[in-house]
């Protein structure tokens, strides 16, 4: 080890940051027919990955990559784009699809059963857009819908396995995630337009989530213990990470002192993955252990590594910019 590398190592240890070990392995992939864009949204405990890709004609298709590496293309009939967003342990996949922009309902939700049957649904009173974000292992579907052609006129919903909807919230609400207890979390804006995080329990109790000094809070993940993670910014508007324990204690963190930290997913143990960048330029992924230790990593050969999801086994999935486009990846630093 050179003097300079020894100094960098000591700084990293002091900051709680570690480089990815040399044994880290990643698999990169593109679904059949993909051109320049493959985007990953979720990975299950069995190692199945879902996401979407763009073909040469510009159409967007969903995909399921099974743990054995085989692919299944997912298309809602007649859709312009199909976007899977969540998958339960039994193989049920949910998401949304889009059609021509001038139709009455250009974006609706879909459910795909394990045997491949796909059907549409939209939230009651949703005038144009139904946005599905997740499904729990007990079959509850979570998302938000828009009552008019206005991105701020939105409400959250829970859809039970029988198809009954529970509607909650109102203007400026964005639901991002849910856990097995049907606790939902996301972001809302106050009357001044300032964004705050929220957690809503199944009985309807809503708690606002904001780190101290935050002027911008965005919740991105929740686990079954009720902990939530997300990003926040003070008046400098440099985004950093935070995690809020179930008891309400908030800890903030950064994966890189010279850029932004964007947490995207958290597993049952409380391990968080996300992206960091350097002054808005190149960057990579990070893993934050439950004890606060942070490991940074990049997919070999990539210009930018963007982890989107982590399962309870610690497997990470996301996309990496390389070879002139975005490819999916699976790995475990």
C-alpha positions as CSV (number, residue, x, y, z in Angstrom):
1,X,0.0,0.0,0.0
2,X,1.4,3.4,-0.9
3,X,1.5,6.3,1.4
4,X,-1.4,8.1,-0.4
5,X,-3.6,4.9,-0.5
6,X,-2.9,4.3,3.2
7,X,-4.0,7.9,3.9
8,X,-7.2,7.4,1.9
9,X,-7.9,4.2,3.7
10,X,-7.5,5.8,7.1
11,X,-9.9,8.6,6.1
12,X,-12.4,6.1,4.8
13,X,-12.3,4.2,8.1
14,X,-12.7,7.4,10.1
15,X,-15.8,8.3,8.0
16,X,-17.3,4.8,8.3
17,X,-16.7,4.2,4.6
18,X,-15.3,1.1,3.1
19,X,-14.4,0.2,-0.5
20,X,-16.0,-2.8,-2.1
21,X,-13.9,-6.0,-1.5
22,X,-12.0,-7.4,-4.4
23,X,-14.1,-10.5,-4.3
24,X,-17.3,-8.6,-5.1
25,X,-19.1,-10.2,-8.0
26,X,-21.8,-8.8,-10.3
27,X,-23.8,-10.2,-13.2
28,X,-24.9,-7.8,-15.8
29,X,-27.8,-8.5,-18.2
30,X,-30.2,-7.2,-20.8
31,X,-33.5,-8.9,-21.6
32,X,-33.9,-10.3,-25.2
33,X,-34.8,-7.4,-27.5
34,X,-33.5,-4.6,-25.2
35,X,-31.6,-1.8,-26.9
36,X,-30.2,1.0,-24.8
37,X,-32.3,1.0,-21.6
38,X,-32.9,-1.7,-19.0
39,X,-34.3,-0.6,-15.7
40,X,-34.7,-2.7,-12.6
41,X,-37.3,-2.1,-9.9
42,X,-37.3,-5.1,-7.5
43,X,-35.6,-8.3,-6.4
44,X,-37.3,-11.0,-4.4
45,X,-35.7,-13.2,-1.7
46,X,-35.6,-16.1,-4.3
47,X,-33.5,-13.9,-6.6
48,X,-36.1,-13.1,-9.2
49,X,-35.8,-9.6,-10.7
50,X,-38.4,-7.4,-12.4
51,X,-38.1,-4.2,-14.4
52,X,-38.6,-2.8,-17.8
53,X,-36.7,-2.3,-21.1
54,X,-36.9,-0.4,-24.3
55,X,-36.8,-2.1,-27.7
56,X,-35.6,-0.7,-31.0
57,X,-39.0,0.8,-31.9
58,X,-39.2,2.7,-28.6
59,X,-41.8,0.5,-27.0
60,X,-41.3,-0.3,-23.3
61,X,-41.8,-3.9,-22.1
62,X,-41.7,-5.4,-18.6
63,X,-39.5,-8.3,-17.8
64,X,-39.1,-11.0,-15.2
65,X,-35.6,-12.5,-14.9
66,X,-35.8,-15.7,-12.9
67,X,-33.0,-16.7,-10.5
68,X,-31.8,-19.2,-13.0
69,X,-31.3,-16.4,-15.6
70,X,-34.3,-17.1,-17.8
71,X,-36.4,-14.2,-19.0
72,X,-40.1,-13.6,-19.5
73,X,-41.4,-10.5,-21.3
74,X,-44.4,-8.9,-19.7
75,X,-46.8,-6.8,-21.9
76,X,-50.2,-5.6,-21.1
77,X,-52.3,-6.1,-24.3
78,X,-52.4,-2.9,-26.4
79,X,-50.1,-0.9,-24.0
80,X,-47.6,1.6,-25.2
81,X,-45.4,0.8,-22.1
82,X,-45.6,-1.9,-19.4
83,X,-43.8,-1.2,-16.1
84,X,-43.6,-3.9,-13.4
85,X,-43.0,-2.3,-9.9
86,X,-43.5,-5.0,-7.3
87,X,-43.5,-8.8,-6.9
88,X,-44.8,-11.0,-4.0
89,X,-43.2,-14.2,-2.8
90,X,-45.8,-16.3,-4.7
91,X,-44.8,-14.7,-8.0
92,X,-47.7,-12.2,-8.4
93,X,-46.4,-9.1,-10.2
94,X,-48.0,-5.7,-10.1
95,X,-47.2,-2.4,-11.9
96,X,-48.7,0.0,-14.3
97,X,-49.1,0.4,-18.1
98,X,-49.6,3.3,-20.4
99,X,-51.6,3.8,-23.5
100,X,-52.1,6.8,-25.9
101,X,-51.8,10.1,-24.0
102,X,-55.2,11.4,-25.1
103,X,-57.3,8.5,-23.9
104,X,-59.5,8.9,-20.9
105,X,-57.2,6.8,-18.6
106,X,-53.7,6.9,-20.0
107,X,-52.0,5.1,-17.1
108,X,-53.6,2.2,-15.2
109,X,-52.5,-0.5,-12.8
110,X,-52.1,-4.2,-13.6
111,X,-51.9,-7.5,-11.8
112,X,-50.1,-10.5,-13.3
113,X,-50.7,-13.9,-11.6
114,X,-48.0,-16.5,-11.3
115,X,-49.5,-18.4,-14.3
116,X,-49.1,-15.4,-16.5
117,X,-52.7,-14.1,-16.5
118,X,-52.7,-10.3,-16.6
119,X,-55.6,-7.9,-15.8
120,X,-56.1,-4.2,-15.3
121,X,-57.5,-2.1,-12.5
122,X,-57.8,1.5,-11.6
123,X,-58.4,3.2,-8.2
124,X,-62.0,4.4,-7.7
125,X,-62.3,8.2,-8.5
126,X,-59.0,8.1,-10.3
127,X,-59.8,10.4,-13.3
128,X,-56.7,9.6,-15.3
129,X,-53.7,8.0,-13.6
130,X,-53.3,5.0,-11.3
131,X,-49.8,4.5,-10.2
132,X,-49.0,1.1,-8.6
133,X,-45.8,1.0,-6.5
134,X,-45.8,-2.3,-4.5
135,X,-47.5,-5.5,-3.4
136,X,-47.1,-7.1,0.0
137,X,-46.6,-10.9,0.4
138,X,-50.2,-11.1,1.6
139,X,-51.5,-9.6,-1.6
140,X,-52.3,-6.0,-0.7
141,X,-51.4,-3.5,-3.5
142,X,-50.2,0.0,-2.8
143,X,-50.0,3.1,-4.8
144,X,-51.5,6.5,-5.6
145,X,-53.9,7.9,-8.0
146,X,-54.7,11.3,-9.5
147,X,-58.2,12.7,-9.4
148,X,-57.6,15.1,-12.2
149,X,-54.9,15.8,-14.8
150,X,-52.8,17.4,-12.1
151,X,-49.7,15.9,-10.5
152,X,-50.5,17.5,-7.2
153,X,-54.2,16.4,-7.0
154,X,-53.4,12.8,-5.8
155,X,-54.4,10.4,-3.1
156,X,-53.0,7.1,-1.8
157,X,-54.7,3.7,-1.9
158,X,-54.5,0.2,-0.5
159,X,-56.2,-2.6,-2.5
160,X,-56.9,-5.8,-0.6
161,X,-56.8,-9.2,-2.3
162,X,-60.5,-9.2,-2.9
163,X,-60.3,-5.9,-4.8
164,X,-61.6,-3.5,-2.2
165,X,-59.9,-0.1,-2.0
166,X,-59.0,2.0,1.0
167,X,-58.4,5.6,-0.1
168,X,-56.4,8.0,2.1
169,X,-54.7,11.4,1.9
170,X,-55.3,14.2,-0.6
171,X,-53.5,16.8,-2.7
172,X,-49.7,16.5,-3.1
173,X,-49.4,12.9,-1.7
174,X,-47.0,10.4,-3.2
175,X,-47.0,6.8,-1.9
176,X,-43.6,5.1,-2.4
177,X,-43.6,1.9,-0.3
178,X,-45.4,-0.4,2.1
179,X,-44.5,-3.3,4.5
180,X,-46.2,-6.6,5.4
181,X,-48.2,-4.8,8.2
182,X,-49.7,-2.6,5.5
183,X,-47.9,0.5,6.8
184,X,-47.4,2.8,3.9
185,X,-44.8,5.6,3.5
186,X,-43.9,8.3,1.1
187,X,-44.0,12.1,0.7
188,X,-46.5,14.9,0.9
189,X,-46.3,18.6,0.3
190,X,-47.6,21.2,2.7
191,X,-49.5,24.3,1.6
192,X,-46.3,26.1,0.9
193,X,-45.1,23.3,-1.4
194,X,-42.4,22.0,0.9
195,X,-42.0,18.2,0.8
196,X,-42.1,16.1,4.0
197,X,-42.0,12.4,4.6
198,X,-44.8,10.4,6.1
199,X,-45.6,7.0,7.6
200,X,-49.2,5.8,7.8
201,X,-50.2,2.7,9.8
202,X,-53.0,0.3,8.8
203,X,-55.3,2.0,11.3
204,X,-54.9,5.4,9.6
205,X,-52.4,7.1,12.0
206,X,-50.1,9.4,10.0
207,X,-46.7,10.5,11.3
208,X,-44.7,13.2,9.6
209,X,-41.0,12.4,9.1
210,X,-38.3,15.1,8.8
211,X,-34.7,15.1,9.9
212,X,-33.6,18.2,11.8
213,X,-33.0,21.2,9.5
214,X,-34.6,19.5,6.5
215,X,-36.3,21.6,3.9
216,X,-36.8,18.6,1.6
217,X,-37.6,15.1,2.8
218,X,-38.4,12.1,0.6
219,X,-39.1,8.7,2.0
220,X,-38.1,5.9,-0.3
221,X,-38.1,2.6,1.6
222,X,-39.7,0.8,4.6
223,X,-39.1,-2.6,6.2
224,X,-41.2,-4.9,8.3
225,X,-39.9,-3.5,11.6
226,X,-41.4,-0.1,10.6
227,X,-38.0,1.6,9.9
228,X,-38.0,4.0,7.0
229,X,-35.2,5.4,4.9
230,X,-34.9,8.2,2.4
231,X,-33.2,11.4,1.4
232,X,-33.3,14.9,2.8
233,X,-31.7,18.3,2.2
234,X,-31.0,21.4,4.2
235,X,-30.9,24.9,2.8
236,X,-27.9,24.0,0.7
237,X,-30.1,21.5,-1.2
238,X,-27.4,18.8,-1.2
239,X,-29.3,15.5,-0.8
240,X,-28.2,13.2,2.0
241,X,-29.5,9.9,3.4
242,X,-31.5,9.2,6.6
243,X,-33.0,6.3,8.4
244,X,-35.8,6.6,11.0
245,X,-36.1,3.7,13.4
246,X,-39.6,2.4,14.4
247,X,-39.2,4.4,17.7
248,X,-38.8,7.6,15.8
249,X,-35.1,8.1,16.2
250,X,-33.5,9.6,13.0
251,X,-29.9,9.1,11.9
252,X,-28.5,10.9,8.9
253,X,-25.6,9.7,6.8
254,X,-23.6,10.3,3.6
255,X,-21.9,7.8,1.3
256,X,-19.6,10.5,-0.2
257,X,-18.5,13.8,1.3
258,X,-18.2,15.5,-2.1
259,X,-21.6,14.7,-3.6
260,X,-25.1,13.5,-3.0
261,X,-26.4,10.3,-1.2
262,X,-29.6,8.8,-2.5
263,X,-31.0,5.8,-0.6
264,X,-33.5,3.7,-2.5
265,X,-34.2,0.4,-0.8
266,X,-33.9,-1.3,2.6
267,X,-34.3,-5.0,3.7
268,X,-35.7,-6.7,6.8
269,X,-32.4,-6.4,8.7
270,X,-32.2,-2.6,8.0
271,X,-29.4,-2.8,5.4
272,X,-29.9,0.2,3.0
273,X,-28.7,0.5,-0.7
274,X,-28.6,3.4,-2.9
275,X,-26.6,5.7,-5.1
276,X,-24.0,8.4,-4.5
277,X,-22.6,10.8,-7.0
278,X,-19.6,13.2,-7.1
279,X,-20.7,16.8,-7.7
280,X,-23.5,15.7,-10.0
281,X,-21.2,13.6,-12.2
282,X,-20.0,10.0,-12.1
283,X,-20.8,7.9,-9.1
284,X,-21.6,4.5,-7.8
285,X,-23.6,2.4,-5.3
286,X,-23.4,2.1,-1.6
287,X,-24.5,-0.4,1.1
288,X,-25.2,0.9,4.6
289,X,-25.1,-1.9,7.2
290,X,-27.5,-1.7,10.2
291,X,-24.6,-0.6,12.4
292,X,-23.9,2.4,10.1
293,X,-20.9,1.1,8.2
294,X,-21.0,2.1,4.5
295,X,-19.4,0.2,1.7
296,X,-19.2,1.8,-1.8
297,X,-19.0,-0.1,-5.0
298,X,-19.3,0.1,-8.8
299,X,-20.1,-2.6,-11.4
300,X,-16.9,-3.2,-13.3
301,X,-16.7,-1.3,-16.5
302,X,-19.6,1.0,-15.6
303,X,-19.7,4.8,-15.8
304,X,-22.5,5.0,-13.2
305,X,-23.9,2.3,-10.9
306,X,-27.4,2.7,-9.6
307,X,-28.7,0.0,-7.1
308,X,-32.5,0.0,-6.8
309,X,-33.3,-2.9,-4.6
310,X,-32.0,-5.3,-1.9
311,X,-33.5,-8.5,-0.7
312,X,-33.3,-10.1,2.7
313,X,-30.3,-12.2,1.6
314,X,-28.3,-9.1,0.8
315,X,-28.5,-9.5,-3.0
316,X,-28.6,-6.2,-4.8
317,X,-30.2,-5.4,-8.1
318,X,-30.2,-2.2,-10.2
319,X,-28.8,-0.8,-13.4
320,X,-25.4,0.3,-14.6
321,X,-24.5,2.7,-17.4
322,X,-22.0,1.0,-19.6
323,X,-21.4,0.2,-23.3
324,X,-23.4,3.2,-24.4
325,X,-26.6,2.2,-22.5
326,X,-28.1,1.0,-19.3
327,X,-27.9,-2.7,-18.3
328,X,-29.4,-4.5,-15.4
329,X,-27.1,-6.0,-12.7
330,X,-27.3,-8.4,-9.7
331,X,-24.6,-8.6,-7.1
332,X,-23.5,-8.8,-3.5
333,X,-20.5,-6.6,-2.6
